């Protein structure tokens, strides 16, 4: 087994304390974004009436 340099061990220890959310993490915010994008697409594909609803 080789010795690990101190800076590598420090970096590995620091990764356990990171609380920043990364863009590729899947979560509620991403699901909400996808749902809103699908809702806009569904409205664009919906048949249009000549008279708006009152």
QUIMOUR-V40208 format. One record per residue. RES is the residue in one small letter. SS is DSSP state (H for helix, E for strand, C for the rest). OMEGA is omega in degrees with one decimal (999 if undefined). D_FIRST is the distance of its C-alpha to the first C-alpha in Angstrom with 2 decimals. Layout:
RES_SS_OMEGA_D_FIRST + RES_SS_OMEGA_D_FIRST
//
This chain:
x_C_-178.9_0.00 + x_C_177.1_3.80 + x_C_177.7_6.73 + x_C_177.0_9.17 + x_C_-175.5_12.67 + x_H_-177.4_15.23 + x_H_177.1_17.55 + x_H_178.8_15.28 + x_H_177.7_14.72 + x_H_179.5_18.48 + x_H_178.7_19.38 + x_H_178.1_17.58 + x_H_-178.5_19.37 + x_H_-179.9_22.58 + x_H_178.3_22.61 + x_C_-177.3_23.06 + x_C_-176.0_26.22 + x_C_178.5_27.87 + x_C_-179.2_31.30 + x_C_178.1_32.68 + x_C_178.6_33.91 + x_C_-176.6_33.04 + x_C_-176.8_35.87 + x_C_178.2_34.21 + x_C_-179.3_33.76 + x_C_-178.7_36.33 + x_C_-177.2_38.62 + x_H_-179.0_42.22 + x_H_179.4_42.86 + x_H_179.0_41.84 + x_H_178.7_43.92 + x_H_178.8_46.87 + x_H_-180.0_46.63 + x_H_179.4_46.61 + x_H_179.9_49.51 + x_H_178.7_51.55 + x_H_177.9_50.98 + x_H_179.5_52.14 + x_H_178.2_55.15 + x_H_178.8_56.26 + x_H_179.7_55.97 + x_H_178.0_57.97 + x_H_179.9_60.68 + x_H_-178.4_60.92 + x_H_-178.0_61.46 + x_C_177.7_63.95 + x_C_-178.0_67.59 + x_C_177.8_69.63 + x_C_178.2_73.03 + x_C_-178.0_75.96 + x_C_178.2_76.70 + x_C_-179.9_74.10 + x_C_-178.1_74.08 + x_C_999_76.31
//
